[in-house]
Amino acid sequence: MHVPLIVRCPERLPEGKRVRDLVQSTLSVAPTVLDLFGLEVPKSMEGKSLIEISEGKVEGYKEIYVNQGLWTAKRAVRVGRWKLIKTLDKSFWETPETELYDLEADPGEVRNLAEDEPEVVDRLELRMYRWLRRKLGKRVDPLELIVKEGLPAYKWVRIAAEQTGLLEKYEEWRMRVDRAEEG
């Protein structure tokens, strides 16, 4: 995932300084803002100041974990050049259960290498599982609960589709979309 962020602070960041070559996280936004205002970043805060990373005072992220449970239930890990995406519930989307991308060779995430690189998939799945266990402890996985209860967006779309009569036309629409993708 690519989320642009521009920070201007001539006192701390020289003009043209970029932190773009490092794996970053949106968790860094709050610590960065606190750092820019000269406030102490609480130890309980997970993120790291992008200012301190750019100044070499702290090390950047070696891995990033992402959870998404609104439109689809997915979990991803990014380690170095690799990004693994596991889909727990794809809802309306036609996505594979496992996706693996080499972000150096394929930054647009077009070619899924999951079947070609099973050892990388296994290694990253294990890292993801261990991270999840560390974070959750004995608590229930919230994504599993969301999948069990039904994705929020799926419920909203289903209600709207039923109320407008679109549900009956879904298969017809899906066939038109498939034909358009092939042509």
N, C-alpha and C positions, 0 to 999 in steps of 0.2 A: 504494500500500500504506500502510496506517495502522497504526503500531506505537506504542501508548501508552507513555509514559515519564514518571514522576513523580520529581522530584529535590527533596529538601528540604535546604536549607543556608541558614539564616537569616543567617549571616555574609556570604554572597555574593549570595543571591537574596532580594529582598524578597518577603514573603508575597503570593501571588496573581500573581506575575510569570509570564507565559506566553510561550513561544517558538513557539507553535503556528501562527502565520500564515506562518512561513517554511518553505521546503522544507528538510527535514532528512534525515539519514541515520543508520542504526544504526552507521556508522563513527564517529559522534560519541560513542558511549558511553565507550569507553576514554579518549580525551582529556579528556572531562568528568570522569571519576573521578580521573584523574591531577591535573587542575587543582584539584579539590575538596580533594585531599590536599596541595596545594602542591608537587606534583612537576612537573618539566619534561616537556613533551610532546615526544618525539623528532621531529626534522624528517622522518624517514622515515615517520612515521605519517600516513595519508591523512586521517583524520578531524579535525574541529575541535571545540573545547570549546564546548558549548552555553552555558556560563557566559560565556565571552568573547563569543560571538555575542549573548547577551542584554544584555551590558554595552556592546555596540557596539565592542568592541576589535578584532574581526575580522568580516569580512563572511560572511554565511551562504552556502549553496550556491546557485549559479545553475542547476545541473542535477544530476540524480541518475541514475546508471545501476544497473540491477539485472540479475543473471543468476540463473536458476533451472534446475536440471538434475536434479531427483530424480523428480518425478511427471510432469513435462512439461519440454521444453526451450524456455525462453523467455528473451528479453532485452527490457528495457524502458528507456526514457529519460523523465525528467520534466523539462520545461523550462517554467517559468512556469505558465500555465494548462493546458498540453498534456501528455498522457501517451501515448506510443506504445509498443505491445507487439508484438513480432515473435515468432511461434511457429515454432521450427525443427522440433519434433516434438511433436505434441499427445498422443501415447500414447492413453489412453482417453478423453480429453476432446474434446468437440465444439466446439472453439474455432476462430475464424477465424485465418488466417495473419497477418493484420495487423489491429490494433485501435488506434483513436485516440479519446481521450476529452478533452473540454473539462471539466476538473475544477472550474472556477468555475460553469459552468452545470449540470454533471452530476457532483457529487462521488461518487455511488454507482456510477459507471462502468457505466451501463445502456445508453446510446445510443452505438453504435460509429459514429464519423464518418469512418472511413477512406475510404470511397467518396465522401463529400461534400467532403472537404478534401484532395485529392491533393497539393497543393503543400505543405501542412503535413507530411504523411506523408513526402514526398521530402526536405524540409529536415531533419526529425528523423532519418530513416534515415541521411542523410549524416553528421550529428553523431555518431550511434551508431557508424557505421563508422569514422570518424576517431578517436573515443575508443578503440575496440577496437584499432585499429592502433597507437595510442600506447602502450596498456597492454601489448599482446602483443609488439610489435616483430616479430621473425621467428619467434616461437614459434607453435605450432599452437593454434588456438582450442579450448579444452577442451570447450565445448558441442558443437562439431562432432564431437569424439572420442566424447563421450557418445552423441550421436545415432547415430553409426556403430556403436558397440558395443551400443547398446540402453540405454534408460533403466533405472537400477537398480530403481526401484519397479515398472516394467513386468515385469521379470524375476521379482521377488518375487511379484507378484500372479499372474502366469502360472503359476508353479510351484504356488502355493496352489490356483489354480483347476483345474489339471490333477489335482492330488492329491485334491481333493474332488469332482470331477465337475462343477464349476460351468461349465467352459468350454463344454460342450455346450449349456448353458441360457442363455448370454450373449445370443444373438439374441432369445430369448423375453423375457428380462428387459429388454433394450433397447427392445423394442416396448411393453412395459408402462410403462416410464418415459416414452417419447414420448407415449403416450396420456394419462398423468397430467399432463404438462406442457401438453397442449392443452386439457384439461378444467378 
